[in-house]
Amino acid sequence: MEVEPPTRFAWLSIGSQGRKEQLLITDQDNILVFEDVEDENYDKTKKYFLELAEKVTKTLNKIGFEFCPAEMMASNPMWCKSLSDWNKQFNNWINTPGEKGILMCSIFFDYDLVFGDEKLVDSLTENIFKQLKNNQLFYAYLGTDALRNPPPLGFFRQFLVENDGEHKDAFDIKSRALMPLIDAARLLTLSLDVRGIQNTYNRFKKLAEIEPQNAELFDNCAEAFSLFSRFRTEEGLLNNSNGKYLNLSELSKTDKVKLKYAFQPIHEIQEVIKNRFQLTYFT
């Protein structure tokens, strides 16, 4: 393997790593973008970067970052592409949205430059927002996805817990509390052409600046996200886990009240999404 890369490239973290929200070490999610090259050099160039990516992902694995079970890593040929190929990939996800495409959007639209050429990332971002402009179909799909997890309290204000399986009677704080806020912040910032801010807390703070009339709600969402993240982190550190499931019996009455109070912004932000993107069939 040559020492010098054959062309410019960028290594990006995606998903929770891309949002700088991975407080507990889990698996790795990353992609590689390399500069466009002549057709006759494409295969050789991609081969170089795949070999590089394999070395990096194996090293990350050795120091504690597990391989992604779904192989969303730069060592996978699907996620090691030229800039033009990445643009085509994002264009496909945006302009022909479907269930799989929207799932990919929830991971690949949250990216952060780890190493390499920032101009390649800027070009990728520019293309994405060009495709997103006035794209009502895409926002309808993304908005529907953002509403898939309703507020986490039942009719009698009881926590909605797992009904069966290994985590029976535990509260899934990732799916029921964190993800609704993550998805809402992504959707709203994309629709308002907010660039360069991937972190959910910071996204809500930026939204509060852009829309003073909704600042209180966005600030409450930011604080709720911060609180849920703290609960998840404490659970993970206490039980040497990913912190996804809270054992409610171990929480104090005060903590339970704090959680329930923080659920209200989820309901309110989902109402905003229903109205803004005309998704009124969700009730």
C-alpha positions as CSV (number, residue, x, y, z in Angstrom):
1,M,0.0,0.0,0.0
2,E,1.4,3.4,-1.0
3,V,2.2,5.8,1.8
4,E,0.8,8.9,0.0
5,P,-3.0,8.9,-0.8
6,P,-3.6,9.1,-4.6
7,T,-6.0,12.0,-4.1
8,R,-7.7,14.2,-1.5
9,F,-10.2,12.4,0.8
10,A,-12.3,12.9,3.9
11,W,-13.0,10.5,6.7
12,L,-16.4,11.2,8.3
13,S,-18.2,9.9,11.4
14,I,-21.9,9.4,11.0
15,G,-24.9,8.9,13.2
16,S,-24.4,9.5,16.9
17,Q,-20.7,9.9,16.4
18,G,-21.4,12.5,13.7
19,R,-23.6,14.4,16.2
20,K,-20.9,14.1,18.9
21,E,-23.4,12.4,21.2
22,Q,-21.7,9.0,21.7
23,L,-20.9,9.4,25.4
24,L,-20.8,5.6,25.9
25,I,-18.6,3.6,23.5
26,T,-20.6,1.4,21.2
27,D,-20.0,0.4,17.6
28,Q,-18.3,2.6,14.9
29,D,-20.1,4.3,12.1
30,N,-18.0,6.0,9.4
31,I,-17.7,6.7,5.7
32,L,-15.0,7.9,3.3
33,V,-15.3,10.4,0.5
34,F,-12.5,10.7,-2.0
35,E,-12.0,13.3,-4.7
36,D,-13.2,12.5,-8.2
37,V,-10.6,10.9,-10.4
38,E,-10.4,9.9,-14.1
39,D,-12.4,6.8,-14.9
40,E,-9.3,4.7,-15.7
41,N,-7.9,5.5,-12.2
42,Y,-11.2,4.9,-10.3
43,D,-10.8,1.3,-9.4
44,K,-7.2,1.7,-8.3
45,T,-8.1,4.7,-6.2
46,K,-11.0,3.1,-4.5
47,K,-8.9,0.0,-3.8
48,Y,-6.4,2.2,-2.0
49,F,-9.0,3.8,0.2
50,L,-10.7,0.5,1.0
51,E,-7.4,-0.9,2.2
52,L,-6.8,2.3,4.3
53,A,-10.3,2.1,5.7
54,E,-9.8,-1.6,6.7
55,K,-6.6,-0.7,8.6
56,V,-8.4,2.2,10.4
57,T,-11.6,0.3,11.3
58,K,-9.5,-2.7,12.6
59,T,-7.4,-0.3,14.7
60,L,-10.6,1.3,16.1
61,N,-11.9,-2.1,17.0
62,K,-8.8,-2.9,18.9
63,I,-9.1,0.1,21.1
64,G,-12.8,-0.6,22.0
65,F,-15.0,0.6,19.1
66,E,-16.9,-2.5,18.0
67,F,-17.4,-3.1,14.3
68,C,-20.8,-1.9,13.1
69,P,-23.1,-5.0,12.8
70,A,-24.7,-3.4,9.8
71,E,-21.3,-2.7,8.3
72,M,-21.9,1.0,8.0
73,M,-18.1,1.6,7.9
74,A,-15.7,3.0,5.3
75,S,-14.2,-0.4,4.9
76,N,-17.5,-1.5,3.1
77,P,-17.3,-0.7,-0.6
78,M,-20.9,0.8,-0.3
79,W,-19.7,3.5,2.0
80,C,-16.3,4.3,0.4
81,K,-17.1,6.4,-2.7
82,S,-16.0,9.3,-4.8
83,L,-17.6,12.7,-4.2
84,S,-19.7,12.3,-7.4
85,D,-20.9,8.8,-6.3
86,W,-21.8,10.1,-2.8
87,N,-23.7,13.0,-4.4
88,K,-25.7,10.5,-6.5
89,Q,-26.3,8.4,-3.4
90,F,-27.7,11.3,-1.4
91,N,-29.7,12.5,-4.4
92,N,-31.3,9.0,-4.6
93,W,-32.2,9.0,-0.9
94,I,-33.7,12.5,-1.1
95,N,-35.6,12.4,-4.4
96,T,-36.9,8.8,-4.2
97,P,-37.6,8.5,-0.4
98,G,-38.8,5.3,0.9
99,E,-38.6,3.4,4.2
100,K,-35.0,2.3,3.6
101,G,-33.9,5.7,2.2
102,I,-35.4,7.5,5.2
103,L,-33.6,5.1,7.6
104,M,-30.4,6.0,5.8
105,C,-31.1,9.7,6.1
106,S,-31.4,9.4,9.9
107,I,-27.8,8.1,10.0
108,F,-26.0,9.5,7.0
109,F,-27.3,13.1,7.3
110,D,-25.6,13.5,10.6
111,Y,-21.9,13.6,9.7
112,D,-18.7,15.1,11.1
113,L,-15.3,15.5,9.5
114,V,-12.7,13.5,11.5
115,F,-9.8,13.8,9.1
116,G,-9.1,15.0,5.6
117,D,-10.2,17.7,3.2
118,E,-13.0,20.0,4.5
119,K,-13.7,21.2,0.9
120,L,-15.0,17.7,0.0
121,V,-17.4,17.9,2.9
122,D,-18.5,21.4,1.9
123,S,-19.2,20.1,-1.6
124,L,-21.2,17.2,-0.3
125,T,-23.2,19.5,2.0
126,E,-23.9,22.0,-0.8
127,N,-25.3,19.3,-3.0
128,I,-27.5,17.9,-0.2
129,F,-29.1,21.3,0.5
130,K,-29.6,22.0,-3.2
131,Q,-31.6,18.8,-3.5
132,L,-33.6,19.6,-0.3
133,K,-34.8,23.0,-1.4
134,N,-38.6,23.1,-1.5
135,N,-38.6,19.2,-1.6
136,Q,-42.0,18.7,0.1
137,L,-42.1,15.0,-0.7
138,F,-38.9,14.4,1.2
139,Y,-39.9,16.4,4.2
140,A,-43.2,14.6,4.3
141,Y,-41.4,11.3,4.5
142,L,-38.8,12.6,7.0
143,G,-41.6,14.2,9.1
144,T,-43.6,11.0,9.2
145,D,-40.5,9.1,10.4
146,A,-39.9,11.8,13.1
147,L,-43.4,11.0,14.5
148,R,-43.0,7.2,14.6
149,N,-42.2,7.3,18.4
150,P,-45.1,9.1,20.2
151,P,-44.6,10.8,23.6
152,P,-43.5,8.2,26.1
153,L,-46.4,8.4,28.6
154,G,-49.6,6.4,28.5
155,F,-53.2,7.7,29.0
156,F,-52.8,7.6,32.7
157,R,-49.4,9.3,32.6
158,Q,-47.6,6.0,33.2
159,F,-44.3,5.3,31.6
160,L,-44.6,3.2,28.4
161,V,-42.3,0.3,29.1
162,E,-41.3,-2.9,27.2
163,N,-44.0,-5.5,27.4
164,D,-41.9,-8.6,27.0
165,G,-38.4,-9.9,26.2
166,E,-35.1,-9.4,27.9
167,H,-36.0,-5.8,28.9
168,K,-39.5,-6.4,30.1
169,D,-40.8,-3.5,32.3
170,A,-37.8,-1.4,31.5
171,F,-38.0,2.0,29.9
172,D,-36.3,2.4,26.5
173,I,-35.0,5.9,26.9
174,K,-33.2,5.9,23.5
175,S,-36.2,5.1,21.3
176,R,-38.9,6.7,23.4
177,A,-37.2,9.9,24.6
178,L,-33.9,10.7,22.8
179,M,-34.8,9.6,19.2
180,P,-38.0,11.7,18.9
181,L,-35.9,14.8,19.8
182,I,-32.9,13.8,17.6
183,D,-35.3,13.3,14.6
184,A,-37.2,16.5,15.2
185,A,-34.0,18.6,15.4
186,R,-32.6,17.1,12.2
187,L,-35.9,17.6,10.3
188,L,-36.3,21.2,11.3
189,T,-32.7,22.3,10.8
190,L,-32.6,20.7,7.3
191,S,-35.9,22.4,6.4
192,L,-34.5,25.8,7.5
193,D,-31.2,25.4,5.6
194,V,-29.1,25.2,8.8
195,R,-25.7,23.9,8.0
196,G,-22.7,22.8,10.0
197,I,-24.6,22.0,13.2
198,Q,-25.1,18.3,13.8
199,N,-25.4,18.1,17.6
200,T,-29.0,17.8,18.7
201,Y,-28.7,20.2,21.7
202,N,-26.9,22.8,19.5
203,R,-29.5,22.3,16.7
204,F,-32.3,23.2,19.1
205,K,-30.4,26.2,20.4
206,K,-29.9,27.4,16.8
207,L,-33.6,26.9,16.1
208,A,-34.4,29.1,19.1
209,E,-32.3,31.9,17.6
210,I,-33.9,31.5,14.1
211,E,-37.5,31.4,15.4
212,P,-37.8,33.6,18.5
213,Q,-41.6,32.9,18.6
214,N,-40.8,29.3,19.3
215,A,-37.6,29.8,21.4
216,E,-39.1,28.6,24.6
217,L,-40.2,25.3,23.1
218,F,-36.8,24.8,21.4
219,D,-34.9,25.6,24.6
220,N,-37.1,23.2,26.5
221,C,-36.3,20.5,23.9
222,A,-32.6,21.2,24.2
223,E,-32.8,20.9,28.0
224,A,-34.9,17.7,27.8
225,F,-32.4,16.1,25.5
226,S,-29.6,17.0,27.9
227,L,-31.5,15.5,30.8
228,F,-32.3,12.2,28.9
229,S,-28.6,12.0,27.8
230,R,-27.5,12.3,31.4
231,F,-29.9,9.5,32.6
232,R,-28.8,7.2,29.8
233,T,-25.1,7.9,30.5
234,E,-25.5,7.2,34.2
235,E,-27.4,4.0,33.5
236,G,-24.7,2.9,31.1
237,L,-21.9,3.6,33.6
238,L,-23.7,2.0,36.4
239,N,-24.4,-1.3,34.6
240,N,-21.6,-1.3,32.0
241,S,-24.2,-1.2,29.2
242,N,-25.2,1.1,26.4
243,G,-27.7,2.7,28.8
244,K,-30.6,2.3,26.4
245,Y,-33.0,0.7,29.0
246,L,-33.7,2.3,32.4
247,N,-34.8,0.2,35.3
248,L,-37.6,2.4,36.7
249,S,-37.6,0.6,40.0
250,E,-34.1,1.9,40.6
251,L,-35.1,5.6,40.0
252,S,-36.1,7.9,42.8
253,K,-39.5,9.5,42.9
254,T,-37.8,12.8,42.1
255,D,-36.0,11.4,39.1
256,K,-39.3,10.0,37.8
257,V,-40.9,13.4,38.1
258,K,-38.0,15.0,36.3
259,L,-38.4,12.5,33.4
260,K,-42.1,13.0,33.1
261,Y,-41.8,16.8,33.1
262,A,-39.2,16.5,30.3
263,F,-41.5,14.5,28.1
264,Q,-43.8,17.5,27.5
265,P,-41.5,19.1,24.9
266,I,-41.6,15.9,22.9
267,H,-45.4,16.2,22.5
268,E,-45.2,19.9,21.7
269,I,-42.4,19.6,19.1
270,Q,-44.3,16.7,17.4
271,E,-47.4,19.0,17.1
272,V,-45.2,21.6,15.4
273,I,-44.0,19.0,12.9
274,K,-47.5,17.8,12.2
275,N,-48.7,21.3,11.5
276,R,-45.6,22.6,9.6
277,F,-45.3,19.7,7.3
278,Q,-49.1,19.1,7.0
279,L,-49.0,15.7,8.6
280,T,-52.4,16.1,10.3
281,Y,-53.4,12.5,9.8
282,F,-51.2,11.8,12.9
283,T,-53.2,12.2,16.0
